Amino acid sequence: MHFYAGLLIAPFLFLAAATGLLYAGSWQAERILYSHELTVDSVGERAVPLGTQVKAARAAAPEGKVLGVWPAPEADATTRVIMEKPGLAEGETLTVFVDPYTTEVRGQLTTSGDALPLRAWLSEFHASLHLGEFGRNYSELAASWLWVVALGGLALWIGRRRARRADLVLPDRKATGRRKTLSWHGTVGLWATVGLVGLSATGLTWSNYAGENIGQLQDRLGGATPSVAAKLKPGEGAAAGADAGDEHAGHVMTDGMEMPPPAPVTDIGIDRAVDAARAAGVTESLRVTLPAKGKGYVIKENDKTLPVHLDSVAVDPADGRVMDTLRFADYPLLAQLTRFGIDLHMGLTFGLANQIALAALAVAVMFLVVWGYRMWWMRRPTKENRRSVGRAQPRGAWRKLPVTVLLPFACATAVVGWFVPLLGLSLVAFLVIDLAVGFAARRRGATAAA
């Protein structure tokens, strides 16, 4: 399995590592490239109200509809006003960057979540090579096999006979030729195994097929990520959360007759809503979602660097009452682990150190692939044909296993293959290739004997 996966899946692993390396450096590149939008020229004594900042953003982009506001998380940072704008692709929004001290609009960018254009492009490049949904199969295939290749390689490396114990964890500098390449391949793979298995597991949570199975399993185990309850009761909120663009908003139909709307309720405004959230202990790196139809303000923390701050509250737009509070500490354990895993994969949990570690793992995978192909090439039978490629592993190893080991292993493989579909399908393809190679070998042997 390690041989076939290393030979046939390695190109996908190399691509995933190369694009992941670019993404790992995108955080710093984003700060440099978009420094004008992200920072202010000078820090003032006091920020103007958020409502005033939103008005400035609306004036700069009158065609946009404000969905949310991200107050400046640091003293020298800008406030982000998130807008829905006609003509943008699904998942994209228009972000207007406002100086919180002067209300100067520092720029407008099309964003995807919290990713500015460069990081959004690199993220999609890593996920699908910009080939759409079909392209996502490449990254899922890589994530599906990465843990198998890493653990299989670890077992092979530990099981080797060696003269010195140090050769297990350090490259043998005295070795030459294929042994030298194998020494580097094995020791680097050994040190990278934990990180590679972690990247594989967290990467699968985003995948199409395995990700859906993981989500369903998590829900069944009671580990679904909860959300704050922001739904308003009938008659509460600013016009009960009615759409301001509806000319009949607030009117009630009774016995076929339209009744006049109830007395309008004034929205307390974003500043008072944020004050209410801060009073409830939600204070770090805020993200404010404006009231939608039938819902109140949703104010969340978004500080994903340890120690994380990910609490959230829902605030009634009519009176500033905190309707619900959700603490990250109250998340189910599985939901917390999922959150930490995703943030580790993205390079957020430990900040710059996390991003450097991801870059190192990406470089390690690229070298491991190159070393693997080099070893395969160096095994070629040069005396017979200088252009021939490396020999496959000896066949028939499964016949040497006792039935008591083979059957449970086959059943476990089938279960894993069903749960991680692209792993299962590609493994079937490997078996077909192996059978074809064996059939061809037997025919050559029979011909030679004749």
HUBELGI-V974880 format. One record per helix or strand of 2 or more residues. SS is the DSSP state (h for helix, s for strand). FROM is the first residue (numbers start at 1). LEN is the number of residues. If there is no record, write none. Layout:
# HUBELGI-V974880
ss	from	len
SS	FROM	LEN
SS	FROM	LEN
This chain:
# HUBELGI-V974880
ss	from	len
h	2	23
h	26	8
h	35	4
h	50	11
s	65	6
s	79	6
s	93	6
s	105	8
h	117	12
h	132	27
h	166	4
h	177	28
h	209	12
h	238	4
s	252	3
s	257	3
h	270	10
s	286	4
s	297	5
s	312	4
s	322	5
h	328	3
h	333	14
h	352	27
h	397	4
h	403	17
h	421	29
